[in-house]
Amino acid sequence: MQRVITYRGFEIHVELTPAAEDTFNVTVQIKGGTNLEVLGARGSRIALRNGPFTERWAYLVGEVAGQAAIDLLLGPTG
């Protein structure tokens, strides 16, 4: 299962893979934006730790991790 969230000109791709009944492992990939070079050449998927999570938590954790990575790279918004 996959979800794409737009944030500060980037796309955060959150992908869930089943781990056990009703729980999922999460990977995050950041794409796009005008500052793509800041992400490096690979822009590969990153597996999130401390899972597996329920579906709702998996999407939330993936989105927050992606947003935090973008905020770290680009700096504060205002």
C-alpha positions, 0 to 999 in steps of 0.5 A: 500500500502506498500514499504520496504526501506533498510537502514544501515542494517535495513528494513523500512516498510512504509504502507499507508492506505487511509484517504480520496480521494487521501490522506493517513495515514502513519505507519512505522515499522523498522525490521532486522539489526544486532542491533535489540535489540536496537529497543526493544522487540516490534518493533511495527508500529508507526503512523506518525502525521500531516497527511494525506498526498498525496501518494508521500509525504506519502512515503517520510515522512515515509522513512525519519522518519524511517531513522531518527529513525535508525540514532538516535539509531545507531549514525552518519555514519562516 
